[in-house]
Amino acid sequence: MDNNGKVWIVIGGVIAVIGLVFTIAIGILNDKQIKNLVTSCENDGGEAVVKESGFIFTTSYEFKCNR
């Protein structure tokens, strides 16, 4: 393998790491947003219902505030 092949492997590895970091960051931000919604709903006297579906990278949330 010449140097061009090694460079492309490094570039691919960097792209994979960046994608993983973004995925983790978005998951953390979604968790914080759901917690804020639940707190806001409970402070307004409601009962928060959160349904979580999916797996680590494909997690989706359904939020409902029953008042």
C-alpha positions in Angstrom: 0.0 0.0 0.0 1.5 3.4 -1.0 1.1 6.6 1.0 -2.2 7.6 -0.8 -3.9 4.5 0.6 -2.7 5.2 4.1 -4.0 8.8 3.9 -7.4 7.6 2.9 -7.6 5.2 5.8 -6.7 8.0 8.2 -9.3 10.3 6.6 -11.9 7.6 7.0 -11.0 7.0 10.6 -11.2 10.7 11.4 -14.7 10.9 9.7 -15.9 7.9 11.7 -14.7 9.4 15.0 -16.3 12.8 14.2 -19.6 11.0 13.4 -19.5 9.1 16.7 -18.8 12.3 18.7 -21.7 14.0 17.1 -24.0 11.1 17.8 -23.1 11.1 21.4 -23.4 14.8 21.7 -26.9 14.8 20.2 -28.0 12.1 22.5 -26.8 14.1 25.5 -28.6 17.2 24.3 -31.8 15.3 23.7 -31.7 13.9 27.2 -31.2 17.4 28.7 -34.1 18.7 26.6 -36.5 16.0 27.7 -35.5 16.6 31.4 -36.2 20.3 30.9 -39.6 19.5 29.4 -40.5 17.2 32.2 -39.5 19.7 34.8 -41.4 22.5 33.1 -44.6 20.3 32.9 -44.3 19.3 36.6 -43.8 22.9 37.6 -47.0 23.8 35.8 -48.9 21.2 37.8 -49.0 18.6 35.1 -47.9 15.0 34.8 -45.2 14.3 32.2 -45.4 11.2 30.1 -42.3 10.3 28.1 -42.1 7.3 25.8 -38.7 6.4 24.6 -38.2 4.1 21.7 -35.3 2.8 19.6 -31.8 1.9 20.5 -28.7 3.9 21.4 -28.2 5.7 18.0 -31.8 5.7 16.9 -33.6 6.8 20.1 -36.7 8.8 19.7 -39.0 10.4 22.3 -42.7 11.0 22.5 -43.6 13.7 25.1 -47.0 14.5 26.5 -48.0 16.8 29.4 -51.2 15.8 31.1 -52.8 18.6 33.1 
